[in-house]
Amino acid sequence: MKLTHTFSFLLFLLLLVHTSSKPTLASKDSSSYVVYFGAHSHVGEITEDAMDRVKETHYDFLGSFIGSREIATDAIFYSYTKHINGFAAHLDHDLAYAISKHPEVVSVFPNKALKLHTTRSWDFLGLEHNSYVPSSSIWRKARFGEDTIIANLDTGVWPESKSFGDEGLGPIPSRWKGICQNQKDATFHCNRKLIGARYFHKGYAAAVGPLNSTFESPRDLDGHGSHTLSTAAGDFVPGVSIFGQGNGTAKGGSPRARVAAYKVCWPPVKGNECYDADVLAAFDAAIHDGADVISVSLGGEPTSFFNDSVAIGSFHAAKKRIVVVCSAGNSGPADSTVSNVAPWQITVGASTMDREFASNLVLGNGKHYKGQSLSSTALPHAKFYPIMASVNAKAKNASALDAQLCKLGSLDPIKAKGKILVCLRGQNPRVEKGRVVALAGGVGMVLENTNVTGNDLTADPHVLPATQLTSKDSFAVSRYISQTKKPIAHITPSRTDLGLKPAPVMASFSSKGPSTVAPQILKPDITAPGVSVIAAYTAAVSPTDQQFDPRRLLFNAISGTSMSCPHISGIAGLLKTRYPSWSPAAIRSAIMTTATTMDDIPGPIQNATNMKATPFSYGAGHVQPNLAVNPGLVYDLGIKDYLNFLCSLRYNASQISVFSGNNFTCSSPKTSLVNLNYPSITVPNFPSNKVTVSRTVKNVGRPSTYTVWVANPQGFYVTVKPTSLNFTKVGEQKTFKVILVKSKGNVAKGYVFGELVWSDKKHRVRSPIVVKL
């Protein structure tokens, strides 16, 4: 699984290892598995004695399989005792299979690796402006998220950051049960803002081997965790900028919320940073500690819900009415790449905002091409230098492709000295390319986009004067170089441009639907700012996260669905404070049904190649927090609805019963998958000439009458019955039918899109419609 840049329900997990052919304990360097058993039977408050008894049952259970309770005790490295019922251990593959057949076991799955959903300076194919920021009146009504507790599963936190200062905050909420796990790091301190911090690395150690003492701390040595947590709930910090750019006051979505950090991700080993066993342990702790919102900027390859630690953990959270917000992933622009697709999660894509860090490339022919950069150095004013394609500066023993990509050792210093080199985007880190140019004696770099990345630009903190250009402008520059005898150019210093049009635009890296696990649910649900987001950072590493870079920043600009996810977490915190009785589903509905699919031109939101984006990129649209606070109507869901959804997905009935923890029985007949009361409507396999979908809305505003408006998907005709809904009180619910009929004649294969809107002239409650023959 991958890490992407709230809690109760019980599981039983077991991490097992693959080595021998018979059911015995495996060596410690073997791979590991998770066995999931369902819910605990705790009654009332969960005491230490109760948790100890759970551990003993884990030892007994494993001991019954391997014939030795003592060996089982040594094998288990996690015992989940609070809300998630399970344990992690080193065991044999065949034993894992044997355990999976036990009638109390829901599933057995490997202790898979996850990654952070941030692009950093790599390519993977909260200073905000205008529409994202809640208005001051909305913030005041929601008390800036005061006393809402937002937990973050990530790389920990840099506690010294001003974003986590506690000035003006009252006592820590009495319901909080968390700790500040700093026994082995005396420099780490919590306060009335950062009210808790824990770390979990046993699953990581099971995969990579023994760890030294530097791992015994929740301190953020990566920057990702501090960035995401401060985006969700960082306090007001004035005078923040990145090398003088983007100057303003940094603040999170819920700036007065309390925060807690759960460190589950560590230095990458073969690209893997986080592991299922640690994620589950963190969920179990966060649910018990008392979080209201859990922000999860990580994920993995889409898989069965019972084999997905984030899906399992977030279901437990949903049972305790905790909102879980997850990143969609950075595997775009390909279709069907979205991760974290459970219907009890809020899944977030990434888009741009109307601010950019611009840097122009000026050619000798007078043409100007606008790029993006956060370079900390600049060329002398108006001084021009020779410009050449990096492949023409190829070192003798390097390949042409490596030189084109500006990889280490690929450039000849004699050829590159004193020149601006044009490097191709892709494969190696973008900032590393600039370093390669600098080491070869180049004075600047132009980073060329490909047709795949199109207009998708990222402002990186390059170590030399540099700018990144769109694919169209890159082609023009290459043509100038090839057709000019002595081509020259100048790179202007970075600057901050506001009011950019069009914005938002979908980021090319943002993972897209349809879901491969449950295509009946539209994912992602929503999109939010995820490109060049400024937020708190760590002083432990450079802004490029590269060892060669000695610079240090307390705030940094990063891109990824990791960055868009906490925007929604912060908004969820505001809604949780404003409406404490709302369910996680109601909060998601408010965010989705008030979103926009239009940019600031105005026109339909586009993708990075200037094509009209679809709901598979942005879900319901780009978030509008000022409208989400007053949605009018919401589509609500409860745990029983989700369980019936799993029944309809043909999960084993006995598994679901154990999974639920309360002997749940699937409804008969089974509920149609398209009838889950979700804020979007998706029919992935249109079965005949007509489909009828049912939805129920709840009034959360004043008495009012809503009328319906529909935009038909191409090739279909949509009828809604009734066409108006009259509400006389808060909490009143009304059900309506949506009838989709295939038009006469040939209808194109593939997905088509429409929308359904309920309006009382004050509220506009919009749902996307997605249909495929």
Secondary structure, 3 states (H helix, E strand, C coil): CECCCCCCCCCCCCCCCCCCCCCCCCCCCCCCEEEECCECCCCCCCCHHHHHHHHHHHHHHHHHHHCCHHHHHHHEEEEECCCECEEEECCCHHHHHHHHCCCCCCEEEECCEEEECCCCCCCCCCCCCHHHCCCHHHHHHCHHHCCCEEEEEECCECCCCHHHCCCCCCCCCCCCCCCECCCCCCCCCCCCCEEEEEECCHHHHHHHCCCCHHHCCCECCCCHHHHHHHHHHCCCEEEEEECCEEEEEECCCCCCCEEEEEECEEEEECCEEEEHHHHHHHHHHHHHHCCCEEEECEECCCCCHHHCHHHHHHHHHHHCCCEEEEECCCCCCCCCCCCCCCCCCEEEEEECCCEEEEEEEEECCCCEEEEECCCCCCCCCCCCEEEEEHHHHECCCCCHHHHHCCCCCCECHHHHCCCEEEEECCCCCHHHHHHHHHHCCCCEEEEECCCCCCCCCCCCCCCCCEEEECHHHHHHHHHHHHHCCCCEEEECCCEEEECCCCCCEECCCCCCCCCCCCCCCCCCCEEEECCCEEEECCCCCCCCCCCCCCCCCCEEEECCHHHHHHHHHHHHHHHHHHCCCCCHHHHHHHHHHCCECECCCCCECECCCCCECCHHHHCCCECCHHHHCCCCEECCCCHHHHHHHHHHCCCCHHHHHHHHCCCCCCCCCCCCHHHCCCCCEEECCCCCCEEEEEEEEEECCCCEEEEEEEECCCCEEEEEECCEEEECCCCCEEEEEEEEEECCCCCCCCEEEEEEEEECCCCEEEEEEEEEC
